Amino acid sequence: LDFAWSEEQQALRRSVIQFAQHELASDVIAEDHRGEFSWEGWRQCARFGIQGMPVPEEYGGGGADILTTVCAVEALGYACRNAGLIDSLNSHACGCEIPLTAFGTDAQKRELLPRLAAGEFISALAADGPRSGFGSSNSGVRAERKGGGWVLNGSCAWVSNAPLAHVVVVLAAGGQSEAAPGTTAFLVRKSTKGFTTGAPVSTTGLRTSLIAEVKLEGCELPAESVLGEAGGGTAVLEAALDGQRLCALAGQIGVMQRQLEVSARYATERRQFGQPIGKFPAIASKVAEMDIRLETSRLVLYRAAWLKKQGKRSDREAAIAAAYVGEAAIETARDALQIHGGYGYMTEYQIERELRDAVAGRLYSGSGEPDKRTIARARGL
Ligand SMILES: Cc1cc2nc3c(=O)[nH]c(=O)nc-3n(C[C@H](O)[C@H](O)[C@H](O)COP(=O)(O)OP(=O)(O)OC[C@H]3O[C@@H](n4cnc5c(N)ncnc54)[C@H](O)[C@@H]3O)c2cc1C
């Protein structure tokens, strides 16, 4: 077992941390309060090459594999306190760039990937219920053939980046055959007649990532809009969700490392009853548990990402990572808040926001019970 990062990956990690600490240091407290997307952060990330990272070099990207992308996103989670921005970047890279790279035609890739990689275009994935592996028949959009093309009708309730997106990967029910409709993925441009997005919804956490409804009303699309094969939407969705899950967890692990460091430092500096609070066994134990969760989270995530990189089956390992890390991130944020006492509860310390952000991870990148079903199924149940 060798989970050591290569020299190049370590250098990438260092440069992402340095970049994020210097260039992504906006006032996240105010942005979170206003529910505001950081355009400046998005542009800075594009200049650094974050959006282009998983895109092949021939289409203007960095050509990073999934393990290297996980390494970079973890560094971003550690050094950038704007978790909503990281969620937007993940939705863009995993919701569109990765499935487009895997399933797109050369014409689709040439048209979109260079602009997506440069951050000139923002993208999203509209799949609604299916995102946690609940089953792709949940899509709220229906596709029907019309002439040589397609017409889409329906909506997806919560789509990250929707209010900003130039292009959305829409997963629609239908397209395979009358008897077994299946699902089909489409590339839908914002300018398409009948395509609209709602106003951003107000959320508990990740408030700097804009989420809105996507509506398709009599949306006519040419045959070339299909991403992958008609009826092949599930494979496209799985490619998107696998990447999204690993990257979302990587970002959370970066946050967990920072919270551990900040909390351990606070526990040595803050004094009560004549000694640093870290001398109280209850506080020291919390710090130790934060460390155990961090190391365990890394092992399960890196193993799932490594399997994926080798092209091996990784659904059980990814479900284990999602079920474990999602919960661990919430517990670690709660411990960080508790160690900081009343200060932890104040917006100024930015821990209460990170607790709110962490809760979203249990919803969009795997929600406990369905993950456990996947794990149990792999054991023959
Ligand atoms: C911050 C955020 C961003 C999002 N971004 C996007 C996006 O970009 N694109 C998109 O398409 N969607 C997006 N979503 C929607 C997301 O995909 C769904 O919230 C997710 O799939 C869960 O579906 P649901 O909310 O309908 O919950 P439900 O499926 O209704 O689940 C409700 C509860 O029941 C449990 N449950 C469900 N099924 C089972 C089962 N079989 N066994 C046991 N328990 C079960 C769940 O664990 C959960 O606790 C986003 C959601 C959030 C919160």
The ligand as an ORCA input file, in Angstrom:
! r2SCAN-3c Opt
* xyz 0 1
  C     -26.426     22.056     -1.637
  C     -27.100     21.202     -2.659
  C     -26.712     21.279     -3.999
  C     -27.349     20.488     -4.967
  N     -26.947     20.606     -6.275
  C     -27.566     19.851     -7.216
  C     -27.163     19.934     -8.612
  O     -26.244     20.668     -8.967
  N     -27.829     19.189     -9.515
  C     -28.851     18.332     -9.153
  O     -29.384     17.658    -10.013
  N     -29.250     18.227     -7.845
  C     -28.640     18.959     -6.887
  N     -29.029     18.852     -5.565
  C     -30.117     17.937     -5.239
  C     -29.578     16.641     -4.673
  O     -29.181     15.813     -5.741
  C     -30.673     15.989     -3.859
  O     -30.922     16.802     -2.728
  C     -30.248     14.606     -3.406
  O     -30.231     13.753     -4.523
  C     -31.195     14.039     -2.366
  O     -32.488     14.056     -2.882
  P     -33.695     14.684     -2.008
  O     -33.228     15.988     -1.456
  O     -34.893     14.668     -2.876
  O     -33.853     13.693     -0.803
  P     -34.733     12.369     -0.732
  O     -34.334     11.426     -1.817
  O     -36.182     12.743     -0.651
  O     -34.273     11.789      0.660
  C     -34.838     12.233      1.896
  C     -34.293     11.386      3.005
  O     -34.629     10.012      2.782
  C     -33.450      9.197      2.773
  N     -33.554      8.167      1.723
  C     -33.748      8.348      0.413
  N     -33.736      7.162     -0.228
  C     -33.565      6.226      0.718
  C     -33.506      4.809      0.697
  N     -33.600      4.134     -0.431
  N     -33.308      4.161      1.862
  C     -33.213      4.839      3.028
  N     -33.277      6.164      3.120
  C     -33.450      6.862      1.977
  C     -32.304     10.145      2.449
  O     -31.085      9.669      3.032
  C     -32.762     11.436      3.110
  O     -32.357     11.428      4.447
  C     -28.406     19.622     -4.594
  C     -28.785     19.537     -3.242
  C     -28.145     20.301     -2.285
  C     -28.582     20.184     -0.860
*
